[in-house]
């Protein structure tokens, strides 16, 4: 793995951009970054916003009227791609009214060769198309295009880690902290390894330095990101795994929470669960996608664990942390899945009692093995299964919510409540509690007692 310094790699373009922007626009130009998909994409966008600010742009929330519009895209589900194509199509009219506008497509969707070719042929007004591996070259791409270069298409592969990229964070007290990139798992339904590349772990000293900087700036909720954080450090020349990294970040002085996602069950270890139990700053929340409760379907998915293995991990987590909040992902209607397979998923959900679930009806992705698998269930049948799953989880959620009434929770106040005079805060799990307060509470830890659970969880502040 090659380690690059962003400022060294892009210094020529960074230094020349302010003068070029002034010559092209005669004013401070605006940039709008539109993000689709997962938290990793959100984090990537924060870094691209940081680069844009360093170059001399000001950020805007509106695409229409902006001088530079960047779509950072997701390729995990077809619906996300369809939305991007629709929104990119609408940009044609904006660009007619603003000839100096630069339009760019980047991210996982842009990493696919088929998308690059479609952009070349059908969207001639899109100026830049670049993939996940070369996002750090944004200053170079913009400089060349603004200087008269032809349209740029760059989706090259990379085994690099790039450090030193400036970050413009969207929040004031919650932050994303990438610890690794890429994925080695090749689940049969997933496009991520093809668009994000192989696993690459950042060096511990760089992660810890960034974490310390976040704490010093007052961030209270830090989420460690990776496609599979549990395999952090595998194959690297440093001797530190994810459990060890959690302990090192936990040792940083300050009052803050540590979260992480996403975990893969095949790499979740008792050592990691021990670290979660021992580290007081690590949230008692584990997002552990199981996707299907059927061993036959898990094998077709190439998940490399069994139902028994998954349940043993859940029981190990509960035995160490009885108050742990568990969440998961489920795919309904995977190719070859029968109702009998689905019932095994349903029984696992009932046995574990997850706090919440992220549920999806299977969406085939071109280029993955699952896209070529024979399907046996109709769309109507899958819809009925999906509804049954939602109803089952709703019953579980109501039961779990009833159990929290009368208990005290330490929440991070991070939003306004639905009613005037109310604020909202997240527990260490996924629950959001509303309580009396005002904007001065934002970013503070507050202890509240849960009074009732209706359409929202209502509480009374204790301090």
C-alpha positions as semicolon CSV with decimal commas, in nm:
position;residue;x (nm);y (nm);z (nm)
1;X;0,000;0,000;0,000
2;X;0,131;0,343;-0,100
3;X;0,093;0,642;0,134
4;X;0,054;0,981;-0,036
5;X;0,052;1,336;0,097
6;X;-0,235;1,533;-0,057
7;X;-0,066;1,873;-0,033
8;X;0,248;1,742;-0,198
9;X;0,057;1,565;-0,477
10;X;-0,173;1,859;-0,554
11;X;0,040;2,160;-0,449
12;X;0,077;2,304;-0,800
13;X;-0,297;2,307;-0,863
14;X;-0,387;2,425;-0,510
15;X;-0,152;2,723;-0,544
16;X;-0,279;2,822;-0,890
17;X;-0,652;2,778;-0,837
18;X;-0,733;3,111;-0,659
19;X;-0,584;3,314;-0,947
20;X;-0,757;3,097;-1,207
21;X;-1,095;3,126;-1,036
22;X;-1,061;3,502;-1,018
23;X;-0,973;3,516;-1,388
24;X;-1,264;3,292;-1,490
25;X;-1,536;3,432;-1,263
26;X;-1,409;3,769;-1,142
27;X;-1,563;3,692;-0,803
28;X;-1,572;3,420;-0,539
29;X;-1,736;3,119;-0,709
30;X;-1,987;2,889;-0,540
31;X;-1,985;2,509;-0,520
32;X;-2,265;2,267;-0,435
33;X;-2,187;1,908;-0,331
34;X;-2,478;1,663;-0,345
35;X;-2,425;1,331;-0,168
36;X;-2,599;0,996;-0,207
37;X;-2,546;0,675;-0,013
38;X;-2,359;0,567;0,296
39;X;-2,170;0,746;0,572
40;X;-1,844;0,682;0,386
41;X;-1,978;0,890;0,099
42;X;-2,076;1,166;0,342
43;X;-1,722;1,161;0,480
44;X;-1,575;1,169;0,128
45;X;-1,793;1,471;0,049
46;X;-1,667;1,651;0,359
47;X;-1,314;1,609;0,228
48;X;-1,405;1,730;-0,119
49;X;-1,577;2,031;0,038
50;X;-1,255;2,093;0,228
51;X;-1,058;2,090;-0,096
52;X;-1,307;2,326;-0,262
53;X;-1,288;2,575;0,026
54;X;-0,907;2,562;0,014
55;X;-0,918;2,634;-0,360
56;X;-1,132;2,945;-0,309
57;X;-1,494;2,833;-0,349
58;X;-1,775;2,912;-0,107
59;X;-2,026;2,634;-0,042
60;X;-2,391;2,648;-0,140
61;X;-2,684;2,416;-0,073
62;X;-2,843;2,496;-0,409
63;X;-2,733;2,340;-0,737
64;X;-2,911;2,598;-0,950
65;X;-2,692;2,906;-0,975
66;X;-2,377;2,738;-0,840
67;X;-2,060;2,759;-1,046
68;X;-1,956;2,403;-0,963
69;X;-2,198;2,117;-0,892
70;X;-2,061;1,782;-0,775
71;X;-2,268;1,464;-0,744
72;X;-2,103;1,213;-0,510
73;X;-2,286;0,894;-0,593
74;X;-2,383;0,550;-0,462
75;X;-2,396;0,225;-0,660
76;X;-2,534;-0,012;-0,396
77;X;-2,898;-0,001;-0,517
78;X;-3,053;0,073;-0,853
79;X;-3,293;0,332;-0,710
80;X;-2,999;0,552;-0,605
81;X;-2,852;0,540;-0,957
82;X;-3,190;0,624;-1,114
83;X;-3,218;0,932;-0,894
84;X;-2,872;1,048;-1,000
85;X;-2,950;1,011;-1,370
86;X;-3,271;1,207;-1,322
87;X;-3,102;1,489;-1,134
88;X;-2,809;1,503;-1,374
89;X;-3,060;1,529;-1,658
90;X;-3,221;1,833;-1,496
91;X;-2,881;2,005;-1,477
92;X;-2,882;2,046;-1,856
93;X;-3,133;2,331;-1,824
94;X;-2,935;2,499;-1,544
95;X;-2,617;2,490;-1,749
96;X;-2,791;2,652;-2,047
97;X;-2,867;2,950;-1,826
98;X;-2,521;2,949;-1,666
99;X;-2,261;2,864;-1,930
100;X;-1,972;2,885;-1,683
101;X;-2,112;2,606;-1,467
102;X;-1,893;2,297;-1,419
103;X;-2,080;1,971;-1,351
104;X;-1,906;1,666;-1,204
105;X;-1,999;1,308;-1,119
106;X;-1,785;1,111;-0,874
107;X;-1,808;0,829;-0,622
108;X;-1,905;0,462;-0,646
109;X;-2,143;0,500;-0,938
110;X;-1,880;0,692;-1,136
111;X;-1,623;0,417;-1,074
112;X;-1,813;0,183;-1,308
113;X;-1,695;0,170;-1,669
114;X;-2,055;0,145;-1,797
115;X;-2,149;0,468;-1,619
116;X;-1,842;0,648;-1,752
117;X;-1,933;0,550;-2,108
118;X;-2,296;0,654;-2,058
119;X;-2,183;0,994;-1,931
120;X;-1,957;1,036;-2,235
121;X;-2,230;0,957;-2,486
122;X;-2,556;1,079;-2,329
123;X;-2,457;1,366;-2,099
124;X;-2,222;1,592;-2,299
125;X;-2,270;1,878;-2,053
126;X;-2,109;1,682;-1,766
127;X;-1,748;1,805;-1,742
128;X;-1,581;1,570;-1,494
129;X;-1,637;1,202;-1,415
130;X;-1,400;1,050;-1,160
131;X;-1,407;0,745;-0,936
132;X;-1,349;0,676;-0,569
133;X;-0,972;0,619;-0,599
134;X;-0,884;0,962;-0,740
135;X;-1,106;1,201;-0,545
136;X;-0,795;1,364;-0,397
137;X;-0,713;1,489;-0,749
138;X;-1,016;1,722;-0,755
139;X;-0,797;2,038;-0,767
140;X;-0,611;1,898;-1,069
141;X;-0,933;1,807;-1,252
142;X;-1,092;2,146;-1,190
143;X;-0,779;2,338;-1,285
144;X;-0,743;2,151;-1,613
145;X;-1,109;2,186;-1,709
146;X;-1,125;2,556;-1,622
147;X;-0,806;2,606;-1,824
148;X;-0,969;2,467;-2,137
149;X;-0,897;2,095;-2,113
150;X;-1,145;1,854;-2,279
151;X;-1,392;1,672;-2,055
152;X;-1,214;1,456;-1,797
153;X;-1,293;1,089;-1,728
154;X;-1,073;0,920;-1,466
155;X;-1,170;0,602;-1,282
156;X;-0,828;0,441;-1,236
157;X;-0,763;0,184;-0,969
158;X;-0,551;0,253;-0,665
159;X;-0,399;0,089;-0,361
160;X;-0,320;0,426;-0,207
161;X;-0,404;0,595;0,121
162;X;-0,400;0,974;0,089
163;X;-0,346;1,179;0,404
164;X;-0,357;1,553;0,463
165;X;-0,681;1,627;0,278
166;X;-0,860;1,928;0,436
167;X;-1,204;1,855;0,578
168;X;-1,511;2,080;0,588
169;X;-1,732;1,900;0,840
170;X;-2,108;1,925;0,810
171;X;-2,171;1,909;1,187
172;X;-2,037;2,089;1,492
173;X;-2,031;1,802;1,741
174;X;-2,077;1,476;1,543
175;X;-1,795;1,365;1,313
176;X;-1,708;1,085;1,072
177;X;-1,358;0,939;1,097
178;X;-1,253;0,693;0,822
179;X;-1,013;0,426;0,944
180;X;-0,997;0,211;0,629
181;X;-1,119;0,193;0,272
182;X;-1,230;-0,085;0,038
183;X;-1,361;-0,436;0,094
184;X;-1,228;-0,790;0,044
185;X;-1,548;-0,983;0,108
186;X;-1,715;-1,006;-0,233
187;X;-2,063;-1,084;-0,110
188;X;-2,242;-1,207;-0,421
189;X;-2,496;-0,921;-0,424
190;X;-2,257;-0,634;-0,350
191;X;-2,083;-0,398;-0,593
192;X;-1,869;-0,229;-0,326
193;X;-1,544;-0,430;-0,371
194;X;-1,553;-0,348;-0,742
195;X;-1,595;0,026;-0,693
196;X;-1,408;0,082;-0,365
197;X;-1,119;-0,157;-0,425
198;X;-0,938;-0,384;-0,182
199;X;-0,910;-0,315;0,190
200;X;-0,659;-0,048;0,287
201;X;-0,614;0,055;0,650
202;X;-0,494;0,397;0,757
203;X;-0,198;0,402;0,990
204;X;-0,296;0,415;1,359
205;X;-0,096;0,732;1,428
206;X;-0,289;0,921;1,156
207;X;-0,626;0,803;1,288
208;X;-0,540;0,887;1,648
209;X;-0,407;1,230;1,550
210;X;-0,733;1,306;1,368
211;X;-0,935;1,180;1,664
212;X;-0,740;1,402;1,904
213;X;-0,798;1,699;1,674
214;X;-1,172;1,631;1,671
215;X;-1,189;1,608;2,050
216;X;-0,986;1,929;2,086
217;X;-1,236;2,104;1,857
218;X;-1,528;1,995;2,075
219;X;-1,670;1,702;1,882
220;X;-1,866;1,473;2,113
221;X;-1,971;1,184;1,888
222;X;-1,705;1,028;1,664
223;X;-1,798;0,746;1,426
224;X;-1,517;0,528;1,292
225;X;-1,589;0,429;0,932
226;X;-1,496;0,139;0,709
227;X;-1,671;-0,111;0,482
228;X;-1,565;-0,374;0,738
229;X;-1,404;-0,212;1,041
230;X;-1,358;-0,551;1,207
231;X;-1,078;-0,636;0,964
232;X;-0,885;-0,315;1,035
233;X;-0,509;-0,374;1,024
234;X;-0,523;-0,709;0,844
235;X;-0,219;-0,757;0,623
236;X;-0,055;-0,432;0,735
237;X;0,299;-0,375;0,854
238;X;0,176;-0,244;1,191
239;X;0,058;-0,473;1,470
240;X;-0,279;-0,330;1,574
241;X;-0,627;-0,469;1,513
242;X;-0,963;-0,296;1,550
243;X;-1,006;-0,389;1,916
244;X;-0,667;-0,236;1,991
245;X;-0,751;0,078;1,794
246;X;-1,071;0,123;1,996
247;X;-0,872;0,105;2,318
248;X;-0,621;0,366;2,196
249;X;-0,892;0,612;2,092
250;X;-1,078;0,547;2,416
251;X;-0,763;0,653;2,603
252;X;-0,774;1,005;2,452
253;X;-0,864;1,255;2,724
254;X;-1,204;1,418;2,695
255;X;-1,577;1,355;2,724
256;X;-1,688;1,203;2,394
257;X;-1,845;0,893;2,243
258;X;-1,697;0,646;1,998
259;X;-1,916;0,466;1,746
260;X;-1,823;0,249;1,449
261;X;-1,968;0,094;1,138
262;X;-1,994;-0,134;0,958
263;X;-1,906;-0,468;1,118
264;X;-1,898;-0,799;0,931
265;X;-2,000;-1,102;1,142
266;X;-1,724;-1,323;1,001
267;X;-1,461;-1,089;1,151
268;X;-1,640;-0,994;1,473
269;X;-1,441;-1,142;1,762
270;X;-1,479;-1,181;2,134
271;X;-1,169;-0,962;2,167
272;X;-1,367;-0,681;2,001
273;X;-1,666;-0,740;2,230
274;X;-1,430;-0,729;2,530
275;X;-1,297;-0,393;2,411
276;X;-1,651;-0,258;2,373
277;X;-1,730;-0,371;2,728
278;X;-1,410;-0,229;2,877
279;X;-1,400;0,107;2,697
280;X;-1,635;0,351;2,869
281;X;-1,641;0,588;2,571
282;X;-1,744;0,323;2,318
283;X;-2,120;0,329;2,261
284;X;-2,301;0,012;2,362
285;X;-2,434;-0,022;2,011
286;X;-2,344;-0,290;1,759
287;X;-2,461;-0,274;1,399
288;X;-2,402;-0,629;1,276
289;X;-2,570;-0,704;0,942
290;X;-2,689;-1,063;0,908
291;X;-2,883;-1,025;0,578
292;X;-3,057;-1,364;0,603
293;X;-3,139;-1,617;0,874
294;X;-3,112;-1,910;0,630
295;X;-2,778;-2,089;0,601
296;X;-2,861;-2,184;0,243
297;X;-2,915;-1,821;0,145
298;X;-2,611;-1,706;0,344
299;X;-2,403;-1,948;0,139
300;X;-2,547;-1,812;-0,186
301;X;-2,468;-1,462;-0,060
302;X;-2,106;-1,567;0,012
303;X;-2,133;-1,425;0,364
304;X;-1,898;-1,688;0,514
305;X;-2,076;-1,737;0,845
306;X;-2,375;-1,940;0,957
307;X;-2,690;-1,860;1,148
308;X;-2,541;-2,042;1,450
309;X;-2,220;-1,837;1,433
310;X;-2,418;-1,513;1,411
311;X;-2,638;-1,599;1,709
312;X;-2,332;-1,700;1,913
313;X;-2,188;-1,351;1,854
314;X;-2,513;-1,189;1,959
315;X;-2,526;-1,396;2,277
316;X;-2,161;-1,315;2,351
317;X;-2,235;-0,944;2,312
318;X;-2,543;-0,959;2,535
319;X;-2,361;-1,155;2,804
320;X;-2,091;-0,887;2,823
321;X;-2,321;-0,586;2,776
322;X;-2,683;-0,660;2,877
323;X;-2,780;-0,303;2,783
324;X;-2,639;-0,323;2,430
325;X;-2,845;-0,187;2,140
326;X;-2,839;-0,418;1,838
327;X;-2,921;-0,317;1,481
328;X;-2,883;-0,499;1,152
329;X;-2,942;-0,511;0,775
330;X;-3,171;-0,759;0,600
331;X;-3,219;-0,838;0,232
332;X;-3,561;-0,980;0,147
333;X;-3,614;-1,184;-0,168
334;X;-3,257;-1,279;-0,256
335;X;-3,242;-1,494;-0,574
336;X;-3,342;-1,848;-0,487
337;X;-3,500;-1,750;-0,156
338;X;-3,824;-1,929;-0,067
339;X;-4,079;-1,847;0,198
340;X;-3,925;-2,121;0,414
341;X;-3,590;-1,938;0,394
342;X;-3,760;-1,610;0,478
343;X;-3,926;-1,764;0,784
344;X;-3,578;-1,844;0,917
345;X;-3,493;-1,475;0,885
346;X;-3,814;-1,387;1,067
347;X;-3,739;-1,631;1,351
348;X;-3,390;-1,485;1,394
349;X;-3,536;-1,134;1,420
350;X;-3,775;-1,255;1,690
351;X;-3,498;-1,432;1,880
352;X;-3,251;-1,143;1,881
353;X;-3,499;-0,853;1,925
354;X;-3,312;-0,580;1,739
355;X;-3,360;-0,217;1,836
356;X;-3,410;-0,134;1,468
357;X;-3,351;-0,281;1,124
358;X;-3,249;-0,154;0,783
359;X;-3,452;-0,365;0,543
360;X;-3,434;-0,391;0,164
361;X;-3,597;-0,591;-0,112
362;X;-3,318;-0,740;-0,325
363;X;-3,197;-0,511;-0,604
364;X;-2,965;-0,675;-0,862
365;X;-2,643;-0,490;-0,942
366;X;-2,483;-0,545;-1,280
367;X;-2,140;-0,701;-1,246
368;X;-2,219;-0,904;-0,934
369;X;-2,277;-1,283;-0,928
370;X;-2,624;-1,243;-0,777
371;X;-2,742;-1,050;-1,083
372;X;-2,708;-1,374;-1,281
373;X;-2,880;-1,600;-1,027
374;X;-3,221;-1,749;-1,094
375;X;-3,508;-1,597;-0,897
376;X;-3,797;-1,810;-0,771
377;X;-4,018;-1,555;-0,593
378;X;-4,235;-1,292;-0,758
379;X;-4,215;-0,923;-0,675
380;X;-4,559;-0,952;-0,515
381;X;-4,444;-1,236;-0,290
382;X;-4,134;-1,043;-0,185
383;X;-4,351;-0,743;-0,102
384;X;-4,569;-0,956;0,126
385;X;-4,261;-1,096;0,303
386;X;-4,124;-0,747;0,342
387;X;-4,448;-0,625;0,502
388;X;-4,446;-0,923;0,737
389;X;-4,091;-0,839;0,843
390;X;-4,181;-0,475;0,909
391;X;-4,482;-0,573;1,120
392;X;-4,269;-0,817;1,322
393;X;-4,003;-0,552;1,390
394;X;-4,272;-0,297;1,482
395;X;-4,400;-0,529;1,755
396;X;-4,045;-0,578;1,886
397;X;-3,973;-0,205;1,880
398;X;-4,289;-0,127;2,077
399;X;-4,192;-0,388;2,336
400;X;-3,839;-0,251;2,371
401;X;-3,969;0,106;2,392
402;X;-4,209;0,011;2,673
403;X;-3,915;-0,133;2,867
404;X;-3,727;0,200;2,874
405;X;-4,004;0,400;3,045
406;X;-3,887;0,522;3,386
407;X;-3,516;0,470;3,309
408;X;-3,248;0,739;3,294
409;X;-3,030;0,791;2,985
410;X;-2,738;1,015;2,904
411;X;-2,809;1,169;2,566
412;X;-2,614;1,394;2,335
413;X;-2,841;1,684;2,245
414;X;-2,804;1,708;1,868
415;X;-3,131;1,845;1,730
416;X;-3,452;2,035;1,795
417;X;-3,761;1,844;1,904
418;X;-4,084;1,831;1,707
419;X;-4,258;2,080;1,935
420;X;-4,154;2,429;2,038
421;X;-3,946;2,430;2,355
422;X;-3,830;2,072;2,300
423;X;-3,483;1,945;2,216
424;X;-3,379;1,596;2,104
425;X;-3,085;1,376;2,190
426;X;-2,949;1,033;2,097
427;X;-2,874;0,768;2,355
428;X;-2,567;0,548;2,308
429;X;-2,796;0,324;2,103
430;X;-3,042;0,436;1,838
431;X;-3,314;0,588;2,057
432;X;-3,395;0,960;2,031
433;X;-3,546;1,122;2,339
434;X;-3,717;1,463;2,343
435;X;-3,706;1,689;2,649
436;X;-3,749;2,052;2,757
437;X;-3,460;2,270;2,648
438;X;-3,330;2,526;2,403
439;X;-3,049;2,577;2,152
440;X;-2,791;2,629;2,426
441;X;-2,818;2,254;2,495
442;X;-2,690;2,159;2,148
443;X;-2,369;1,961;2,168
444;X;-2,404;1,886;2,539
445;X;-2,452;1,557;2,722
446;X;-2,773;1,567;2,926
447;X;-2,929;1,306;3,153
448;X;-3,300;1,250;3,097
449;X;-3,564;1,019;3,241
450;X;-3,803;0,855;2,993
451;X;-4,163;0,941;3,084
452;X;-4,360;0,800;2,793
453;X;-4,331;0,651;2,447
454;X;-4,591;0,771;2,198
455;X;-4,506;0,880;1,844
456;X;-4,184;1,006;2,008
457;X;-3,993;0,915;2,323
458;X;-4,064;1,184;2,581
459;X;-3,837;1,254;2,873
460;X;-3,762;1,489;3,162
461;X;-3,413;1,629;3,205
462;X;-3,239;1,533;3,527
463;X;-2,949;1,776;3,487
